[in-house]
Amino acid sequence: MRTSSPHFWELSLYRCSDYCRAGIPILPVVAGKEETKRQIGIYTVPSAPTAVLLWPLGYANEIYGAIAAAAGAVMTGLALRLRAAGDRGERGAEHLFAFSIRYLFLLFAALLLSARMSPG
């Protein structure tokens, strides 16, 4: 089964040998590390600007927009750096996974802050 979440792919890339030993058919085990990095980029690059869209669409304020844009830029940069790392990417996958947890926290906290600041 293929999941469509870069967050899980980052973890599975970082811990690939564990999944392989356990016989769990996760993306890096089934399709390889390079394909996993490609998929992470395919999903991460459009996800970051999509998160920012909540601001211009009126669902969040400019503070959320700034936080989403900055965090999305870091997330995208880390994903692109992972892709460029070649075989040396395990450490990059670990960093990207750790940041993705912070990224989601930042987005949700900024969205909550935005909702609390809205009139009415």
Biopython code that builds the backbone (N, CA, C, O; Angstrom):
import numpy as np
from Bio.PDB.StructureBuilder import StructureBuilder

atoms = [
    (1, "MET", "N", (0.849, -1.176, 0.000)),
    (1, "MET", "CA", (0.000, 0.000, 0.000)),
    (1, "MET", "C", (0.891, 1.235, 0.000)),
    (1, "MET", "O", (1.851, 1.321, 0.766)),
    (2, "ARG", "N", (0.565, 2.188, -0.865)),
    (2, "ARG", "CA", (1.317, 3.437, -0.931)),
    (2, "ARG", "C", (0.561, 4.523, -0.204)),
    (2, "ARG", "O", (-0.623, 4.746, -0.460)),
    (3, "THR", "N", (1.219, 5.175, 0.672)),
    (3, "THR", "CA", (0.645, 6.331, 1.332)),
    (3, "THR", "C", (1.042, 7.564, 0.539)),
    (3, "THR", "O", (2.060, 7.547, -0.152)),
    (4, "SER", "N", (0.286, 8.597, 0.621)),
    (4, "SER", "CA", (0.600, 9.804, -0.157)),
    (4, "SER", "C", (1.031, 10.946, 0.750)),
    (4, "SER", "O", (0.641, 12.095, 0.544)),
    (5, "SER", "N", (1.827, 10.628, 1.742)),
    (5, "SER", "CA", (2.257, 11.656, 2.671)),
    (5, "SER", "C", (3.774, 11.729, 2.741)),
    (5, "SER", "O", (4.425, 10.773, 3.164)),
    (6, "PRO", "N", (4.340, 12.859, 2.329)),
    (6, "PRO", "CA", (5.787, 13.005, 2.444)),
    (6, "PRO", "C", (6.281, 12.823, 3.872)),
    (6, "PRO", "O", (7.398, 12.353, 4.088)),
    (7, "HIS", "N", (5.462, 13.190, 4.841)),
    (7, "HIS", "CA", (5.849, 13.049, 6.248)),
    (7, "HIS", "C", (6.209, 11.592, 6.560)),
    (7, "HIS", "O", (7.230, 11.333, 7.197)),
    (8, "PHE", "N", (5.389, 10.653, 6.123)),
    (8, "PHE", "CA", (5.662, 9.241, 6.363)),
    (8, "PHE", "C", (6.812, 8.742, 5.499)),
    (8, "PHE", "O", (7.590, 7.888, 5.925)),
    (9, "TRP", "N", (6.919, 9.272, 4.292)),
    (9, "TRP", "CA", (8.024, 8.864, 3.419)),
    (9, "TRP", "C", (9.363, 9.314, 3.981)),
    (9, "TRP", "O", (10.360, 8.604, 3.854)),
    (10, "GLU", "N", (9.392, 10.486, 4.599)),
    (10, "GLU", "CA", (10.636, 10.968, 5.212)),
    (10, "GLU", "C", (11.067, 10.023, 6.327)),
    (10, "GLU", "O", (12.237, 9.652, 6.427)),
    (11, "LEU", "N", (10.110, 9.641, 7.158)),
    (11, "LEU", "CA", (10.407, 8.710, 8.238)),
    (11, "LEU", "C", (10.842, 7.367, 7.668)),
    (11, "LEU", "O", (11.823, 6.788, 8.135)),
    (12, "SER", "N", (10.135, 6.870, 6.678)),
    (12, "SER", "CA", (10.474, 5.566, 6.106)),
    (12, "SER", "C", (11.818, 5.599, 5.388)),
    (12, "SER", "O", (12.524, 4.591, 5.357)),
    (13, "LEU", "N", (12.178, 6.731, 4.817)),
    (13, "LEU", "CA", (13.477, 6.873, 4.172)),
    (13, "LEU", "C", (14.584, 6.863, 5.224)),
    (13, "LEU", "O", (15.625, 6.230, 5.046)),
    (14, "TYR", "N", (14.343, 7.561, 6.296)),
    (14, "TYR", "CA", (15.308, 7.634, 7.392)),
    (14, "TYR", "C", (15.496, 6.268, 8.058)),
    (14, "TYR", "O", (16.613, 5.908, 8.430)),
    (15, "ARG", "N", (14.421, 5.519, 8.206)),
    (15, "ARG", "CA", (14.467, 4.216, 8.885)),
    (15, "ARG", "C", (14.280, 3.056, 7.903)),
    (15, "ARG", "O", (13.740, 2.015, 8.276)),
    (16, "CYS", "N", (14.710, 3.223, 6.684)),
    (16, "CYS", "CA", (14.501, 2.250, 5.619)),
    (16, "CYS", "C", (14.989, 0.850, 5.983)),
    (16, "CYS", "O", (14.292, -0.135, 5.737)),
    (17, "SER", "N", (16.155, 0.761, 6.555)),
    (17, "SER", "CA", (16.691, -0.568, 6.879)),
    (17, "SER", "C", (15.802, -1.293, 7.897)),
    (17, "SER", "O", (15.670, -2.516, 7.836)),
    (18, "ASP", "N", (15.203, -0.568, 8.815)),
    (18, "ASP", "CA", (14.298, -1.186, 9.790)),
    (18, "ASP", "C", (13.049, -1.737, 9.098)),
    (18, "ASP", "O", (12.625, -2.859, 9.377)),
    (19, "TYR", "N", (12.464, -0.950, 8.201)),
    (19, "TYR", "CA", (11.279, -1.404, 7.468)),
    (19, "TYR", "C", (11.620, -2.601, 6.583)),
    (19, "TYR", "O", (10.823, -3.532, 6.462)),
    (20, "CYS", "N", (12.792, -2.579, 5.970)),
    (20, "CYS", "CA", (13.228, -3.673, 5.104)),
    (20, "CYS", "C", (13.385, -4.967, 5.915)),
    (20, "CYS", "O", (12.886, -6.016, 5.507)),
    (21, "ARG", "N", (14.073, -4.897, 7.057)),
    (21, "ARG", "CA", (14.254, -6.070, 7.921)),
    (21, "ARG", "C", (12.919, -6.627, 8.411)),
    (21, "ARG", "O", (12.758, -7.837, 8.564)),
    (22, "ALA", "N", (11.961, -5.723, 8.654)),
    (22, "ALA", "CA", (10.652, -6.156, 9.147)),
    (22, "ALA", "C", (9.748, -6.666, 8.020)),
    (22, "ALA", "O", (8.682, -7.226, 8.277)),
    (23, "GLY", "N", (10.180, -6.469, 6.771)),
    (23, "GLY", "CA", (9.379, -6.933, 5.634)),
    (23, "GLY", "C", (8.164, -6.062, 5.355)),
    (23, "GLY", "O", (7.182, -6.527, 4.776)),
    (24, "ILE", "N", (8.228, -4.803, 5.765)),
    (24, "ILE", "CA", (7.106, -3.886, 5.543)),
    (24, "ILE", "C", (7.306, -3.203, 4.189)),
    (24, "ILE", "O", (8.309, -2.521, 3.979)),
    (25, "PRO", "N", (6.362, -3.385, 3.278)),
    (25, "PRO", "CA", (6.526, -2.858, 1.917)),
    (25, "PRO", "C", (6.194, -1.374, 1.793)),
    (25, "PRO", "O", (5.234, -0.996, 1.122)),
    (26, "ILE", "N", (6.990, -0.547, 2.440)),
    (26, "ILE", "CA", (6.799, 0.895, 2.362)),
    (26, "ILE", "C", (7.602, 1.424, 1.169)),
    (26, "ILE", "O", (8.510, 0.743, 0.692)),
    (27, "LEU", "N", (7.285, 2.608, 0.688)),
    (27, "LEU", "CA", (7.816, 3.138, -0.572)),
    (27, "LEU", "C", (9.325, 2.975, -0.768)),
    (27, "LEU", "O", (9.720, 2.474, -1.822)),
    (28, "PRO", "N", (10.193, 3.360, 0.167)),
    (28, "PRO", "CA", (11.628, 3.193, -0.096)),
    (28, "PRO", "C", (12.050, 1.727, -0.265)),
    (28, "PRO", "O", (13.005, 1.429, -0.982)),
    (29, "VAL", "N", (11.338, 0.829, 0.393)),
    (29, "VAL", "CA", (11.651, -0.594, 0.282)),
    (29, "VAL", "C", (11.191, -1.132, -1.071)),
    (29, "VAL", "O", (11.900, -1.913, -1.705)),
    (30, "VAL", "N", (10.021, -0.719, -1.508)),
    (30, "VAL", "CA", (9.425, -1.223, -2.734)),
    (30, "VAL", "C", (9.958, -0.515, -3.984)),
    (30, "VAL", "O", (10.281, -1.163, -4.979)),
    (31, "ALA", "N", (10.049, 0.821, -3.925)),
    (31, "ALA", "CA", (10.409, 1.596, -5.122)),
    (31, "ALA", "C", (11.823, 2.166, -5.077)),
    (31, "ALA", "O", (12.319, 2.650, -6.095)),
    (32, "GLY", "N", (12.474, 2.120, -3.932)),
    (32, "GLY", "CA", (13.833, 2.628, -3.811)),
    (32, "GLY", "C", (13.885, 4.032, -3.223)),
    (32, "GLY", "O", (12.893, 4.761, -3.190)),
    (33, "LYS", "N", (15.078, 4.377, -2.761)),
    (33, "LYS", "CA", (15.267, 5.662, -2.090)),
    (33, "LYS", "C", (15.148, 6.847, -3.038)),
    (33, "LYS", "O", (14.582, 7.876, -2.670)),
    (34, "GLU", "N", (15.670, 6.718, -4.247)),
    (34, "GLU", "CA", (15.603, 7.840, -5.188)),
    (34, "GLU", "C", (14.159, 8.160, -5.580)),
    (34, "GLU", "O", (13.784, 9.328, -5.681)),
    (35, "GLU", "N", (13.359, 7.126, -5.797)),
    (35, "GLU", "CA", (11.940, 7.350, -6.124)),
    (35, "GLU", "C", (11.213, 7.975, -4.941)),
    (35, "GLU", "O", (10.340, 8.824, -5.126)),
    (36, "THR", "N", (11.566, 7.564, -3.736)),
    (36, "THR", "CA", (10.951, 8.136, -2.544)),
    (36, "THR", "C", (11.276, 9.623, -2.444)),
    (36, "THR", "O", (10.404, 10.435, -2.134)),
    (37, "LYS", "N", (12.531, 9.974, -2.706)),
    (37, "LYS", "CA", (12.922, 11.393, -2.686)),
    (37, "LYS", "C", (12.179, 12.177, -3.762)),
    (37, "LYS", "O", (11.772, 13.317, -3.538)),
    (38, "ARG", "N", (12.006, 11.569, -4.914)),
    (38, "ARG", "CA", (11.266, 12.233, -5.993)),
    (38, "ARG", "C", (9.815, 12.472, -5.570)),
    (38, "ARG", "O", (9.268, 13.552, -5.795)),
    (39, "GLN", "N", (9.202, 11.474, -4.964)),
    (39, "GLN", "CA", (7.813, 11.606, -4.514)),
    (39, "GLN", "C", (7.681, 12.667, -3.418)),
    (39, "GLN", "O", (6.709, 13.422, -3.397)),
    (40, "ILE", "N", (8.649, 12.722, -2.517)),
    (40, "ILE", "CA", (8.633, 13.758, -1.471)),
    (40, "ILE", "C", (8.624, 15.134, -2.118)),
    (40, "ILE", "O", (7.856, 16.004, -1.708)),
    (41, "GLY", "N", (9.460, 15.343, -3.117)),
    (41, "GLY", "CA", (9.484, 16.627, -3.829)),
    (41, "GLY", "C", (8.190, 16.910, -4.555)),
    (41, "GLY", "O", (7.682, 18.031, -4.516)),
    (42, "ILE", "N", (7.646, 15.888, -5.227)),
    (42, "ILE", "CA", (6.403, 16.059, -5.987)),
    (42, "ILE", "C", (5.263, 16.528, -5.079)),
    (42, "ILE", "O", (4.439, 17.346, -5.486)),
    (43, "TYR", "N", (5.219, 16.016, -3.866)),
    (43, "TYR", "CA", (4.145, 16.395, -2.951)),
    (43, "TYR", "C", (4.454, 17.644, -2.134)),
    (43, "TYR", "O", (3.549, 18.424, -1.835)),
    (44, "THR", "N", (5.715, 17.845, -1.771)),
    (44, "THR", "CA", (6.068, 18.972, -0.901)),
    (44, "THR", "C", (6.040, 20.298, -1.647)),
    (44, "THR", "O", (5.528, 21.288, -1.125)),
    (45, "VAL", "N", (6.577, 20.332, -2.850)),
    (45, "VAL", "CA", (6.682, 21.601, -3.582)),
    (45, "VAL", "C", (5.311, 22.268, -3.766)),
    (45, "VAL", "O", (5.209, 23.468, -3.511)),
    (46, "PRO", "N", (4.261, 21.571, -4.191)),
    (46, "PRO", "CA", (2.958, 22.255, -4.279)),
    (46, "PRO", "C", (2.232, 22.409, -2.945)),
    (46, "PRO", "O", (1.361, 23.269, -2.813)),
    (47, "SER", "N", (2.580, 21.589, -1.957)),
    (47, "SER", "CA", (1.888, 21.672, -0.660)),
    (47, "SER", "C", (2.168, 22.981, 0.062)),
    (47, "SER", "O", (1.266, 23.564, 0.663)),
    (48, "ALA", "N", (3.409, 23.448, 0.007)),
    (48, "ALA", "CA", (3.774, 24.669, 0.726)),
    (48, "ALA", "C", (2.971, 25.882, 0.252)),
    (48, "ALA", "O", (2.392, 26.574, 1.088)),
    (49, "PRO", "N", (2.911, 26.170, -1.057)),
    (49, "PRO", "CA", (2.091, 27.324, -1.468)),
    (49, "PRO", "C", (0.592, 27.097, -1.259)),
    (49, "PRO", "O", (-0.160, 28.052, -1.063)),
    (50, "THR", "N", (0.167, 25.858, -1.301)),
    (50, "THR", "CA", (-1.250, 25.569, -1.069)),
    (50, "THR", "C", (-1.645, 25.938, 0.359)),
    (50, "THR", "O", (-2.741, 26.450, 0.590)),
    (51, "ALA", "N", (-0.752, 25.677, 1.318)),
    (51, "ALA", "CA", (-1.033, 26.040, 2.714)),
    (51, "ALA", "C", (-1.185, 27.544, 2.866)),
    (51, "ALA", "O", (-1.996, 28.005, 3.669)),
    (52, "VAL", "N", (-0.419, 28.311, 2.108)),
    (52, "VAL", "CA", (-0.486, 29.780, 2.181)),
    (52, "VAL", "C", (-1.825, 30.290, 1.657)),
    (52, "VAL", "O", (-2.282, 31.353, 2.076)),
    (53, "LEU", "N", (-2.459, 29.554, 0.753)),
    (53, "LEU", "CA", (-3.713, 30.001, 0.138)),
    (53, "LEU", "C", (-4.830, 30.294, 1.133)),
    (53, "LEU", "O", (-5.766, 31.024, 0.809)),
    (54, "LEU", "N", (-4.748, 29.741, 2.329)),
    (54, "LEU", "CA", (-5.784, 30.039, 3.323)),
    (54, "LEU", "C", (-5.865, 31.527, 3.627)),
    (54, "LEU", "O", (-6.931, 32.036, 3.973)),
    (55, "TRP", "N", (-4.752, 32.221, 3.498)),
    (55, "TRP", "CA", (-4.747, 33.665, 3.755)),
    (55, "TRP", "C", (-5.442, 34.439, 2.646)),
    (55, "TRP", "O", (-6.413, 35.135, 2.943)),
    (56, "PRO", "N", (-5.011, 34.368, 1.375)),
    (56, "PRO", "CA", (-5.705, 35.159, 0.353)),
    (56, "PRO", "C", (-7.163, 34.740, 0.141)),
    (56, "PRO", "O", (-7.975, 35.540, -0.324)),
    (57, "LEU", "N", (-7.495, 33.500, 0.479)),
    (57, "LEU", "CA", (-8.884, 33.059, 0.338)),
    (57, "LEU", "C", (-9.763, 33.519, 1.496)),
    (57, "LEU", "O", (-10.974, 33.299, 1.488)),
    (58, "GLY", "N", (-9.148, 34.162, 2.499)),
    (58, "GLY", "CA", (-9.913, 34.738, 3.597)),
    (58, "GLY", "C", (-10.174, 33.814, 4.774)),
    (58, "GLY", "O", (-10.962, 34.152, 5.657)),
    (59, "TYR", "N", (-9.534, 32.663, 4.805)),
    (59, "TYR", "CA", (-9.730, 31.740, 5.917)),
    (59, "TYR", "C", (-8.754, 31.980, 7.061)),
    (59, "TYR", "O", (-8.908, 31.409, 8.141)),
    (60, "ALA", "N", (-7.757, 32.817, 6.830)),
    (60, "ALA", "CA", (-6.752, 33.120, 7.850)),
    (60, "ALA", "C", (-6.217, 34.531, 7.602)),
    (60, "ALA", "O", (-6.423, 35.117, 6.539)),
    (61, "ASN", "N", (-5.527, 35.056, 8.608)),
    (61, "ASN", "CA", (-5.007, 36.423, 8.475)),
    (61, "ASN", "C", (-3.577, 36.440, 7.937)),
    (61, "ASN", "O", (-3.000, 35.402, 7.614)),
    (62, "GLU", "N", (-3.021, 37.655, 7.850)),
    (62, "GLU", "CA", (-1.680, 37.815, 7.277)),
    (62, "GLU", "C", (-0.580, 37.214, 8.154)),
    (62, "GLU", "O", (0.479, 36.840, 7.651)),
    (63, "ILE", "N", (-0.824, 37.121, 9.449)),
    (63, "ILE", "CA", (0.173, 36.471, 10.322)),
    (63, "ILE", "C", (0.294, 34.998, 9.939)),
    (63, "ILE", "O", (1.396, 34.467, 9.807)),
    (64, "TYR", "N", (-0.859, 34.348, 9.762)),
    (64, "TYR", "CA", (-0.832, 32.959, 9.296)),
    (64, "TYR", "C", (-0.119, 32.877, 7.948)),
    (64, "TYR", "O", (0.720, 32.002, 7.737)),
    (65, "GLY", "N", (-0.452, 33.784, 7.044)),
    (65, "GLY", "CA", (0.153, 33.771, 5.715)),
    (65, "GLY", "C", (1.668, 33.877, 5.763)),
    (65, "GLY", "O", (2.368, 33.171, 5.036)),
    (66, "ALA", "N", (2.179, 34.762, 6.622)),
    (66, "ALA", "CA", (3.631, 34.935, 6.743)),
    (66, "ALA", "C", (4.288, 33.689, 7.342)),
    (66, "ALA", "O", (5.344, 33.255, 6.880)),
    (67, "ILE", "N", (3.667, 33.126, 8.356)),
    (67, "ILE", "CA", (4.222, 31.920, 8.984)),
    (67, "ILE", "C", (4.179, 30.751, 8.010)),
    (67, "ILE", "O", (5.150, 30.002, 7.894)),
    (68, "ALA", "N", (3.058, 30.589, 7.309)),
    (68, "ALA", "CA", (2.931, 29.497, 6.337)),
    (68, "ALA", "C", (3.937, 29.652, 5.199)),
    (68, "ALA", "O", (4.513, 28.666, 4.741)),
    (69, "ALA", "N", (4.148, 30.880, 4.742)),
    (69, "ALA", "CA", (5.102, 31.111, 3.651)),
    (69, "ALA", "C", (6.528, 30.817, 4.106)),
    (69, "ALA", "O", (7.279, 30.151, 3.393)),
    (70, "ALA", "N", (6.903, 31.303, 5.274)),
    (70, "ALA", "CA", (8.268, 31.080, 5.768)),
    (70, "ALA", "C", (8.515, 29.598, 6.058)),
    (70, "ALA", "O", (9.536, 29.047, 5.647)),
    (71, "ALA", "N", (7.600, 28.965, 6.753)),
    (71, "ALA", "CA", (7.769, 27.546, 7.086)),
    (71, "ALA", "C", (7.722, 26.685, 5.823)),
    (71, "ALA", "O", (8.457, 25.704, 5.706)),
    (72, "GLY", "N", (6.861, 27.056, 4.889)),
    (72, "GLY", "CA", (6.778, 26.330, 3.620)),
    (72, "GLY", "C", (8.050, 26.457, 2.804)),
    (72, "GLY", "O", (8.456, 25.506, 2.136)),
    (73, "ALA", "N", (8.683, 27.619, 2.851)),
    (73, "ALA", "CA", (9.949, 27.814, 2.136)),
    (73, "ALA", "C", (11.042, 26.924, 2.733)),
    (73, "ALA", "O", (11.837, 26.333, 2.002)),
    (74, "VAL", "N", (11.077, 26.834, 4.061)),
    (74, "VAL", "CA", (12.062, 25.970, 4.704)),
    (74, "VAL", "C", (11.783, 24.507, 4.352)),
    (74, "VAL", "O", (12.701, 23.756, 4.021)),
    (75, "MET", "N", (10.522, 24.113, 4.426)),
    (75, "MET", "CA", (10.137, 22.727, 4.114)),
    (75, "MET", "C", (10.521, 22.372, 2.682)),
    (75, "MET", "O", (11.081, 21.305, 2.431)),
    (76, "THR", "N", (10.220, 23.266, 1.749)),
    (76, "THR", "CA", (10.551, 23.027, 0.345)),
    (76, "THR", "C", (12.061, 22.962, 0.149)),
    (76, "THR", "O", (12.559, 22.095, -0.570)),
    (77, "GLY", "N", (12.786, 23.868, 0.783)),
    (77, "GLY", "CA", (14.243, 23.859, 0.684)),
    (77, "GLY", "C", (14.847, 22.566, 1.198)),
    (77, "GLY", "O", (15.765, 22.020, 0.586)),
    (78, "LEU", "N", (14.336, 22.072, 2.325)),
    (78, "LEU", "CA", (14.841, 20.818, 2.877)),
    (78, "LEU", "C", (14.516, 19.641, 1.956)),
    (78, "LEU", "O", (15.335, 18.735, 1.795)),
    (79, "ALA", "N", (13.331, 19.650, 1.357)),
    (79, "ALA", "CA", (12.949, 18.573, 0.435)),
    (79, "ALA", "C", (13.832, 18.581, -0.806)),
    (79, "ALA", "O", (14.259, 17.526, -1.273)),
    (80, "LEU", "N", (14.106, 19.766, -1.338)),
    (80, "LEU", "CA", (14.966, 19.858, -2.521)),
    (80, "LEU", "C", (16.405, 19.475, -2.188)),
    (80, "LEU", "O", (17.090, 18.846, -2.995)),
    (81, "ARG", "N", (16.851, 19.853, -1.012)),
    (81, "ARG", "CA", (18.203, 19.481, -0.588)),
    (81, "ARG", "C", (18.316, 17.963, -0.413)),
    (81, "ARG", "O", (19.338, 17.371, -0.760)),
    (82, "LEU", "N", (17.277, 17.344, 0.121)),
    (82, "LEU", "CA", (17.255, 15.889, 0.262)),
    (82, "LEU", "C", (17.366, 15.219, -1.103)),
    (82, "LEU", "O", (18.119, 14.261, -1.280)),
    (83, "ARG", "N", (16.615, 15.732, -2.051)),
    (83, "ARG", "CA", (16.639, 15.156, -3.409)),
    (83, "ARG", "C", (18.029, 15.260, -4.021)),
    (83, "ARG", "O", (18.477, 14.345, -4.713)),
    (84, "ALA", "N", (18.707, 16.366, -3.769)),
    (84, "ALA", "CA", (20.036, 16.590, -4.354)),
    (84, "ALA", "C", (21.129, 15.819, -3.620)),
    (84, "ALA", "O", (22.247, 15.713, -4.124)),
    (85, "ALA", "N", (20.828, 15.276, -2.436)),
    (85, "ALA", "CA", (21.857, 14.646, -1.610)),
    (85, "ALA", "C", (22.329, 13.294, -2.135)),
    (85, "ALA", "O", (23.374, 12.805, -1.708)),
    (86, "GLY", "N", (21.588, 12.685, -3.044)),
    (86, "GLY", "CA", (21.995, 11.372, -3.542)),
    (86, "GLY", "C", (21.962, 10.332, -2.448)),
    (86, "GLY", "O", (21.020, 10.287, -1.657)),
    (87, "ASP", "N", (22.975, 9.500, -2.394)),
    (87, "ASP", "CA", (23.030, 8.420, -1.410)),
    (87, "ASP", "C", (23.270, 8.910, 0.011)),
    (87, "ASP", "O", (23.087, 8.157, 0.968)),
    (88, "ARG", "N", (23.674, 10.155, 0.151)),
    (88, "ARG", "CA", (23.957, 10.700, 1.471)),
    (88, "ARG", "C", (22.697, 11.255, 2.140)),
    (88, "ARG", "O", (22.804, 12.044, 3.079)),
    (89, "GLY", "N", (21.530, 10.867, 1.687)),
    (89, "GLY", "CA", (20.299, 11.512, 2.098)),
    (89, "GLY", "C", (19.669, 11.082, 3.399)),
    (89, "GLY", "O", (18.683, 11.689, 3.816)),
    (90, "GLU", "N", (20.196, 10.048, 4.075)),
    (90, "GLU", "CA", (19.535, 9.601, 5.299)),
    (90, "GLU", "C", (19.491, 10.682, 6.367)),
    (90, "GLU", "O", (18.471, 10.858, 7.033)),
    (91, "ARG", "N", (20.573, 11.395, 6.529)),
    (91, "ARG", "CA", (20.597, 12.483, 7.524)),
    (91, "ARG", "C", (19.626, 13.592, 7.116)),
    (91, "ARG", "O", (18.940, 14.163, 7.964)),
    (92, "GLY", "N", (19.569, 13.891, 5.832)),
    (92, "GLY", "CA", (18.621, 14.884, 5.337)),
    (92, "GLY", "C", (17.186, 14.458, 5.546)),
    (92, "GLY", "O", (16.325, 15.285, 5.846)),
    (93, "ALA", "N", (16.921, 13.167, 5.390)),
    (93, "ALA", "CA", (15.568, 12.646, 5.625)),
    (93, "ALA", "C", (15.189, 12.805, 7.093)),
    (93, "ALA", "O", (14.047, 13.132, 7.418)),
    (94, "GLU", "N", (16.156, 12.571, 7.975)),
    (94, "GLU", "CA", (15.910, 12.746, 9.407)),
    (94, "GLU", "C", (15.583, 14.208, 9.716)),
    (94, "GLU", "O", (14.655, 14.488, 10.474)),
    (95, "HIS", "N", (16.332, 15.128, 9.139)),
    (95, "HIS", "CA", (16.094, 16.563, 9.371)),
    (95, "HIS", "C", (14.750, 16.987, 8.794)),
    (95, "HIS", "O", (14.010, 17.738, 9.428)),
    (96, "LEU", "N", (14.433, 16.508, 7.596)),
    (96, "LEU", "CA", (13.165, 16.864, 6.970)),
    (96, "LEU", "C", (11.993, 16.313, 7.776)),
    (96, "LEU", "O", (10.988, 17.001, 7.955)),
    (97, "PHE", "N", (12.110, 15.085, 8.260)),
    (97, "PHE", "CA", (11.050, 14.506, 9.086)),
    (97, "PHE", "C", (10.853, 15.333, 10.362)),
    (97, "PHE", "O", (9.724, 15.657, 10.731)),
    (98, "ALA", "N", (11.962, 15.670, 11.032)),
    (98, "ALA", "CA", (11.871, 16.462, 12.265)),
    (98, "ALA", "C", (11.242, 17.825, 11.985)),
    (98, "ALA", "O", (10.419, 18.300, 12.767)),
    (99, "PHE", "N", (11.627, 18.458, 10.868)),
    (99, "PHE", "CA", (11.041, 19.757, 10.566)),
    (99, "PHE", "C", (9.574, 19.627, 10.180)),
    (99, "PHE", "O", (8.780, 20.516, 10.489)),
    (100, "SER", "N", (9.193, 18.534, 9.509)),
    (100, "SER", "CA", (7.797, 18.390, 9.091)),
    (100, "SER", "C", (6.853, 18.361, 10.288)),
    (100, "SER", "O", (5.717, 18.828, 10.201)),
    (101, "ILE", "N", (7.328, 17.808, 11.414)),
    (101, "ILE", "CA", (6.518, 17.826, 12.635)),
    (101, "ILE", "C", (6.348, 19.275, 13.112)),
    (101, "ILE", "O", (5.248, 19.693, 13.473)),
    (102, "ARG", "N", (7.437, 20.020, 13.109)),
    (102, "ARG", "CA", (7.379, 21.438, 13.512)),
    (102, "ARG", "C", (6.528, 22.244, 12.520)),
    (102, "ARG", "O", (5.771, 23.130, 12.919)),
    (103, "TYR", "N", (6.658, 21.933, 11.244)),
    (103, "TYR", "CA", (5.912, 22.625, 10.194)),
    (103, "TYR", "C", (4.408, 22.497, 10.445)),
    (103, "TYR", "O", (3.678, 23.488, 10.418)),
    (104, "LEU", "N", (3.962, 21.281, 10.686)),
    (104, "LEU", "CA", (2.535, 21.075, 10.937)),
    (104, "LEU", "C", (2.099, 21.797, 12.205)),
    (104, "LEU", "O", (1.032, 22.410, 12.230)),
    (105, "PHE", "N", (2.907, 21.732, 13.254)),
    (105, "PHE", "CA", (2.594, 22.450, 14.480)),
    (105, "PHE", "C", (2.482, 23.954, 14.223)),
    (105, "PHE", "O", (1.537, 24.597, 14.678)),
    (106, "LEU", "N", (3.448, 24.509, 13.493)),
    (106, "LEU", "CA", (3.428, 25.949, 13.192)),
    (106, "LEU", "C", (2.177, 26.341, 12.417)),
    (106, "LEU", "O", (1.539, 27.347, 12.728)),
    (107, "LEU", "N", (1.826, 25.546, 11.405)),
    (107, "LEU", "CA", (0.634, 25.867, 10.616)),
    (107, "LEU", "C", (-0.623, 25.843, 11.473)),
    (107, "LEU", "O", (-1.437, 26.765, 11.410)),
    (108, "PHE", "N", (-0.783, 24.799, 12.269)),
    (108, "PHE", "CA", (-1.991, 24.696, 13.090)),
    (108, "PHE", "C", (-2.028, 25.767, 14.173)),
    (108, "PHE", "O", (-3.090, 26.324, 14.452)),
    (109, "ALA", "N", (-0.893, 26.059, 14.782)),
    (109, "ALA", "CA", (-0.846, 27.114, 15.800)),
    (109, "ALA", "C", (-1.143, 28.475, 15.175)),
    (109, "ALA", "O", (-1.871, 29.278, 15.759)),
    (110, "ALA", "N", (-0.589, 28.741, 13.998)),
    (110, "ALA", "CA", (-0.847, 30.011, 13.320)),
    (110, "ALA", "C", (-2.314, 30.120, 12.908)),
    (110, "ALA", "O", (-2.901, 31.200, 12.973)),
    (111, "LEU", "N", (-2.894, 29.019, 12.490)),
    (111, "LEU", "CA", (-4.312, 29.024, 12.115)),
    (111, "LEU", "C", (-5.190, 29.277, 13.332)),
    (111, "LEU", "O", (-6.172, 30.016, 13.256)),
    (112, "LEU", "N", (-4.836, 28.667, 14.446)),
    (112, "LEU", "CA", (-5.573, 28.902, 15.697)),
    (112, "LEU", "C", (-5.435, 30.358, 16.129)),
    (112, "LEU", "O", (-6.420, 30.986, 16.518)),
    (113, "LEU", "N", (-4.227, 30.893, 16.065)),
    (113, "LEU", "CA", (-3.987, 32.295, 16.403)),
    (113, "LEU", "C", (-4.790, 33.211, 15.489)),
    (113, "LEU", "O", (-5.377, 34.194, 15.940)),
    (114, "SER", "N", (-4.810, 32.887, 14.224)),
    (114, "SER", "CA", (-5.562, 33.681, 13.257)),
    (114, "SER", "C", (-7.057, 33.685, 13.588)),
    (114, "SER", "O", (-7.714, 34.722, 13.508)),
    (115, "ALA", "N", (-7.578, 32.530, 13.955)),
    (115, "ALA", "CA", (-8.992, 32.436, 14.302)),
    (115, "ALA", "C", (-9.305, 33.225, 15.576)),
    (115, "ALA", "O", (-10.354, 33.862, 15.677)),
    (116, "ARG", "N", (-8.397, 33.179, 16.536)),
    (116, "ARG", "CA", (-8.605, 33.914, 17.793)),
    (116, "ARG", "C", (-8.547, 35.430, 17.576)),
    (116, "ARG", "O", (-9.192, 36.187, 18.301)),
    (117, "MET", "N", (-7.781, 35.866, 16.585)),
    (117, "MET", "CA", (-7.625, 37.298, 16.319)),
    (117, "MET", "C", (-8.739, 37.860, 15.429)),
    (117, "MET", "O", (-8.901, 39.076, 15.320)),
    (118, "SER", "N", (-9.497, 36.974, 14.802)),
    (118, "SER", "CA", (-10.522, 37.469, 13.872)),
    (118, "SER", "C", (-11.689, 38.095, 14.638)),
    (118, "SER", "O", (-12.044, 37.639, 15.725)),
    (119, "PRO", "N", (-12.278, 39.137, 14.062)),
    (119, "PRO", "CA", (-13.411, 39.778, 14.732)),
    (119, "PRO", "C", (-14.636, 38.866, 14.741)),
    (119, "PRO", "O", (-14.869, 38.097, 13.809)),
    (120, "GLY", "N", (-15.389, 38.971, 15.791)),
    (120, "GLY", "CA", (-16.659, 38.255, 15.853)),
    (120, "GLY", "C", (-16.551, 37.018, 16.539)),
    (120, "GLY", "O", (-17.541, 36.299, 16.673)),
]
sb = StructureBuilder()
sb.init_structure("model")
sb.init_model(0)
sb.init_chain("A")
sb.init_seg("    ")
for serial, (resi, resn, name, xyz) in enumerate(atoms, 1):
    if name == "N":
        sb.init_residue(resn, " ", resi, " ")
    sb.init_atom(name, np.array(xyz, "f"), 0.0, 1.0, " ", f" {name:<3s}", serial, name[0])
structure = sb.get_structure()
